[in-house]
Amino acid sequence: MSARTSEEDGRDPDALRDQIVLGRTLRDLRHRIGITQEGLAHRLGVFPTFIGRLERGERGARWHTVRKVLYALEVTPKEFGAALESREQDYQG
């Protein structure tokens, strides 16, 4: 069985790229303060698998959820925006 691309299974490739960029940005910020996925999950009251899926871009997030994560990471929206912009440059092509 061959793997299907995002276009073949009806998912928007730009939206998937955005999820990956979001996830990797959040992972970068988590690493910056030196906590584990489990530690972040504990702060948020969620399962570590949620954090892992979010960071791998397997799961999207609403702004409300992103704000909770930023609060748990002690990151301002402005700092998040700068980190997101920096990470996004890696995916422009």
Buried (B, 14 or more C-beta within 10 A) or exposed (E): EEEEEEEEEEEEEEEBBBBBBBBBBBBBBBEEEEBEBEBBBBBBEBEBEBBBBBBEBEBBBEEEBBEBBBEBBEBEEEBBEEBBEEBBEEEEE
